[in-house]
């Protein structure tokens, strides 16, 4: 059980100085100490059989079209993953009687993540029985989408349902900034937006291929809020450039808390990419927020389910024939099913923009 993961060898400690806010996207893929430790542990666990399947048979292709979707045939992700929990509302309470991440096997743990308040080396606090201590656990996803697929579980012992709060969002942004690999992505699915476990967690993984979310044009709306309208499911976008981690957290949280409190399903995606604006080559962090139609269950006949990575341009496909026949037009048809009715989206957009200053 996770309660045994207490020693310093299972802990990654970082400070503010380790947050890499200015990685150049035009350079070759590089690795930080965070990447090195994460990938080594992930590789060891794959080698030692702690996953449900290997990724050696995942086929990848780029779909012709304006957005260059990255499609990957990953049949085992659909057939061998843990069955999703019965989730019917966005604000469904946490239920300790069903599966949650405190029940995973110890062998699935990569490390505990802790931020030091000073710039020196620090060991993890071993007093895990302290009521004031928050344990952030990074574990493998045993049914991986791609290489390095992990789950980040903030303050795992708090038993929070699947929602974003300030602590979780800031930890996710820090994880993005700890990686020096430009293909490291993070994603959050709310309940009724294809989250399969009702326990607070964020996905992260490495994808070598470029996706449209890194560079696609966006339209300024108000203050820090931009809009993405190049796909049928419109969404909102924020960037770190010109802001701080604290302020970015506040800005994004205003939106996600509105969606959560109003029972609107949503997906949140984070990636390194170019700053907003024509011909802008400067590197930043982009955070996308999509309000979307609720979905309950799994659509078996679809080539893919529209969750967070699919909205960003990465399509794990579960049926070989559908993978072979995939076109951008067919992708748009599936993505369109996740979009809110135009009037509902407009109403949400108007209400959200009232939360921000110009």
C-alpha positions in Angstrom: 0.0 0.0 0.0 1.1 3.6 -0.5 1.6 4.1 3.2 4.9 2.2 2.8 6.3 4.7 0.3 8.1 6.9 2.8 11.9 6.7 2.3 14.0 9.3 0.4 14.9 6.8 -2.4 11.2 6.9 -3.5 11.1 10.7 -3.4 11.8 13.5 -5.9 12.4 16.8 -4.2 12.5 20.0 -6.2 12.7 23.7 -5.6 11.6 26.8 -7.4 15.0 26.9 -9.2 14.2 23.6 -10.9 11.2 24.9 -12.7 12.3 25.3 -16.4 10.3 28.2 -17.7 12.4 28.9 -20.8 13.1 25.7 -22.8 13.7 26.4 -26.5 11.3 24.4 -28.7 13.7 24.5 -31.7 16.3 22.4 -29.9 16.5 18.6 -29.8 14.6 16.7 -27.2 16.4 17.1 -23.9 15.9 15.6 -20.4 15.9 17.2 -17.0 16.7 15.3 -13.8 12.9 14.9 -13.3 12.6 13.3 -16.8 15.6 11.1 -16.2 14.3 9.7 -12.9 10.7 9.3 -14.1 11.7 7.6 -17.4 14.2 5.2 -15.7 11.6 4.1 -13.1 8.9 3.8 -15.8 11.2 1.7 -18.0 12.1 -0.6 -15.0 8.5 -1.1 -14.2 7.7 -2.0 -17.8 10.6 -4.4 -17.9 9.5 -6.0 -14.7 5.9 -6.6 -15.9 3.9 -4.0 -13.8 1.8 -2.9 -16.8 -1.1 -4.6 -18.4 0.5 -4.6 -21.8 3.6 -3.4 -23.7 3.6 -0.5 -26.2 5.8 -2.3 -28.8 2.9 -2.8 -31.2 1.5 0.8 -31.2 1.4 2.1 -34.8 1.5 5.8 -35.4 0.5 8.0 -38.4 -0.2 11.6 -39.2 -3.7 12.3 -40.6 -3.5 14.5 -43.7 -5.3 17.8 -43.2 -5.1 21.3 -41.7 -4.4 20.1 -38.1 -2.1 17.0 -38.8 -3.7 14.8 -36.1 -1.4 12.2 -34.6 -3.3 8.9 -34.7 -2.0 5.8 -32.9 -3.5 2.3 -33.0 -3.6 1.1 -29.4 -6.1 -1.8 -29.3 -5.0 -3.0 -25.9 -5.8 0.3 -24.3 -9.4 -0.4 -25.0 -9.5 -4.1 -24.2 -7.3 -4.4 -21.2 -7.8 -1.3 -19.2 -9.6 -1.1 -15.8 -13.4 -0.8 -16.4 -14.5 2.8 -15.8 -16.5 3.5 -12.6 -20.2 4.3 -12.7 -20.1 8.1 -12.9 -23.3 10.1 -13.6 -22.6 13.7 -12.4 -19.6 16.1 -12.5 -19.9 16.6 -8.7 -20.1 13.0 -7.7 -18.7 12.5 -4.2 -15.6 10.4 -3.5 -16.5 6.9 -2.5 -13.8 5.1 -0.5 -15.5 1.7 -1.0 -14.7 1.6 -4.7 -11.3 1.6 -6.4 -9.2 4.7 -5.7 -5.5 5.4 -6.0 -4.7 4.6 -2.3 -5.3 0.9 -3.3 -2.7 0.6 -6.1 0.2 -1.9 -5.7 3.4 -0.5 -4.3 5.2 -1.6 -7.5 3.2 0.9 -9.5 4.7 3.9 -7.6 7.4 5.9 -9.3 8.1 8.4 -6.6 6.7 10.8 -4.1 6.9 14.4 -5.3 7.8 17.2 -2.8 8.6 20.8 -3.2 11.4 22.3 -1.1 11.0 25.8 0.2 14.7 26.4 -0.1 17.2 25.8 -2.9 19.3 23.2 -1.2 18.9 19.5 -1.2 16.2 18.1 1.1 15.0 14.7 2.0 11.4 13.8 2.0 9.7 14.1 5.3 9.2 10.6 6.5 6.5 11.4 9.0 3.6 10.3 6.8 1.2 10.0 9.7 1.2 13.7 10.2 -2.2 15.2 9.7 -0.6 18.3 8.1 1.5 16.5 5.5 0.4 16.2 1.9 1.7 13.3 -0.1 1.9 13.8 -3.8 2.3 10.4 -5.4 3.4 9.8 -9.0 2.5 6.3 -10.3 2.5 4.5 -13.7 -0.7 4.2 -15.6 -0.9 0.4 -16.0 -2.9 0.9 -19.2 -0.6 3.4 -20.9 -1.6 5.7 -23.9 2.0 6.3 -24.7 5.6 6.2 -23.4 6.0 7.4 -19.8 2.2 7.6 -19.1 1.9 8.4 -15.4 -0.8 9.6 -13.0 0.0 12.5 -10.7 -2.1 12.2 -7.5 -1.9 15.4 -5.4 -2.4 15.0 -1.6 -3.5 11.5 -2.2 -4.6 10.8 1.4 -7.2 13.7 1.3 -9.5 11.5 -0.7 -10.7 14.2 -3.0 -13.1 13.5 -5.9 -11.9 14.1 -9.5 -11.8 17.9 -9.6 -9.2 20.6 -10.0 -8.4 22.8 -7.0 -5.5 25.3 -6.4 -3.1 22.7 -4.9 -3.6 20.2 -7.7 -3.4 22.7 -10.6 -0.3 24.3 -9.3 1.4 20.9 -8.8 0.5 20.0 -12.4 2.0 23.2 -13.7 5.1 22.6 -11.7 5.4 19.1 -13.2 5.1 20.6 -16.6 8.0 23.0 -15.8 10.1 20.3 -14.2 10.3 18.5 -17.6 12.8 19.7 -20.2 11.3 17.4 -22.9 9.1 19.4 -25.3 6.8 16.4 -25.8 5.8 16.1 -22.1 2.0 16.7 -21.9 -0.4 16.8 -19.0 -4.2 16.3 -19.1 -7.2 16.3 -16.8 -10.6 14.8 -17.4 -13.5 15.9 -15.2 -16.2 13.4 -14.3 -18.6 12.9 -17.3 -15.7 13.9 -19.5 -14.1 10.4 -19.6 -12.5 10.4 -16.2 -12.6 6.7 -15.2 -11.7 7.0 -11.5 -13.3 9.4 -9.1 -10.1 10.3 -7.2 -8.2 13.5 -7.9 -5.5 12.8 -10.5 -3.8 14.3 -13.6 -2.4 12.3 -16.5 1.0 13.0 -18.0 3.1 11.3 -20.7 5.6 11.8 -23.5 4.6 12.2 -27.2 7.4 12.7 -29.6 5.2 14.0 -32.5 4.1 17.6 -32.7 0.4 18.3 -32.1 -1.7 21.3 -33.2 -2.2 22.4 -29.5 1.4 23.5 -29.5 1.2 26.2 -32.2 -2.4 26.6 -33.4 -3.7 30.2 -33.6 -6.1 31.5 -30.9 -8.3 34.5 -30.6 -8.0 37.0 -27.7 -11.2 37.4 -25.7 -10.5 39.3 -22.5 -7.7 39.7 -20.0 -5.7 36.4 -19.9 -8.4 34.4 -21.8 -8.1 33.3 -25.4 -10.4 31.1 -27.5 -9.6 28.1 -29.6 -12.0 27.6 -32.5 -10.0 25.5 -35.1 -11.9 22.3 -34.0 -15.7 21.7 -33.7 -15.4 21.6 -29.9 -14.4 25.2 -29.0 -12.4 25.9 -25.9 -10.4 28.5 -24.0 -6.6 28.9 -23.7 -4.2 30.6 -21.3 -0.4 31.0 -21.4 2.3 31.4 -18.9 4.2 34.1 -20.8 3.6 37.5 -19.2 2.3 35.9 -16.0 3.5 33.8 -13.1 2.7 30.3 -12.0 0.6 31.7 -9.1 -1.4 34.0 -11.4 -1.8 31.4 -14.1 -3.2 29.0 -11.5 -5.7 31.7 -10.3 -6.8 32.5 -13.8 -7.3 28.9 -14.9 -9.0 28.0 -11.7 -11.6 30.8 -12.0 -12.8 29.0 -15.2 -12.6 25.4 -14.0 -14.3 26.2 -10.7 -17.2 27.9 -12.6 -17.6 24.8 -14.8 -17.4 22.5 -11.8 -19.9 24.4 -9.7 -22.3 24.6 -12.7 -22.1 20.9 -13.4 -20.4 21.4 -16.8 -18.1 18.5 -17.9 -14.6 19.7 -18.9 -11.1 18.7 -20.1 -7.9 20.5 -19.3 -4.7 20.1 -21.3 -1.2 21.5 -20.7 1.8 21.5 -23.0 4.9 23.5 -24.0 4.2 25.5 -27.1 4.7 28.8 -28.8 3.4 32.0 -27.3 0.2 33.5 -28.8 0.5 35.8 -31.8 1.4 35.5 -35.4 4.9 34.2 -36.1 5.7 34.2 -32.4 8.6 31.8 -31.7 8.9 32.3 -28.0 8.3 29.3 -25.8 5.6 29.2 -23.1 3.2 26.9 -21.4 -0.2 26.7 -23.0 -3.2 25.5 -20.9 -6.5 24.6 -22.7 -9.9 24.3 -21.0 -12.8 22.7 -22.9 -16.3 22.9 -21.6 -18.0 20.0 -23.3 -21.1 17.8 -23.5 -21.4 15.3 -20.7 -20.8 11.7 -21.6 -21.7 8.6 -19.5 -20.3 5.2 -20.4 -18.2 4.3 -23.4 -19.1 4.6 -27.1 -17.9 1.3 -28.4 -18.6 2.0 -32.1 -16.4 5.1 -32.3 -12.8 5.1 -33.4 -11.9 7.1 -30.3 -13.6 8.6 -27.3 -13.3 12.4 -27.1 -11.3 13.0 -23.9 -8.5 15.5 -23.2 -5.7 14.2 -25.4 -8.0 13.8 -28.4 -9.2 17.4 -28.1 -5.5 18.5 -28.2 -4.7 16.5 -31.4 -3.5 13.0 -30.2 -5.9 10.2 -31.1 -5.4 6.8 -29.5 -7.5 4.5 -31.8 -9.0 1.3 -30.5 -10.2 -0.4 -33.7 -7.8 -1.3 -36.6 -10.3 -0.9 -39.4 -11.3 2.6 -38.1 -7.7 3.5 -37.8 -7.0 2.6 -41.4 -10.0 4.6 -42.7 -9.5 7.7 -40.5 -9.7 11.1 -42.1 -9.8 14.7 -40.7 -13.4 14.9 -41.7 -14.3 11.8 -39.8 -12.3 13.1 -36.8 -14.2 16.4 -36.8 -17.5 14.4 -36.9 -16.6 12.6 -33.7 -15.2 15.7 -32.0 -18.3 17.6 -32.9 -20.3 15.2 -30.7 -18.4 16.4 -27.6 -19.3 20.1 -28.4 -21.9 21.9 -26.4 -24.9 23.4 -28.3 -23.8 26.8 -29.6 -26.2 28.7 -27.4 -25.1 26.9 -24.3 -21.5 27.4 -25.1 -22.1 31.1 -25.7 -23.9 31.5 -22.4 -21.0 29.8 -20.5 -18.5 32.0 -22.4 -20.4 35.2 -21.5 -20.6 34.2 -17.8 -16.9 33.1 -17.6 -15.7 36.4 -19.2 -17.4 38.3 -16.4 -14.9 36.7 -14.0 -11.9 38.5 -15.6 -10.7 42.0 -15.9 -9.8 43.4 -19.3 
